[in-house]
Amino acid sequence: MLATRLLAAILPSPLNLAVFANSEPPGPERFITDKQLAGRWGIDPSTIWRNAKKSPTYPQPVKLSARVTRFRLSDVERHERSWNRDA
């Protein structure tokens, strides 16, 4: 209750409260490390970083905090499905 009052005092309108409360993604997003991705694809982690810099269609890293960067599993799986379409 106190948190709601504080937010109401900070945010100018109830609409903003609703937007703030519903800002989370619809489902739990899963992330994997560069080492996990490298093991999954049988390549070196440096290859993953090099390809992510070169190609916008490659899974892009997501910075979760100052020292934590991961890859979205959904992006990885989408990229893997594209391999089957290309073949």
Secondary structure, 3 states (H helix, E strand, C coil): CHHHHHHHHHCCCHHHHHHHHCCCCCCCCCEECHHHHHHHHCCCHHHHHHHHHHCCCCCCEEEEECCEEEEEHHHHHHHHHHHHHHC
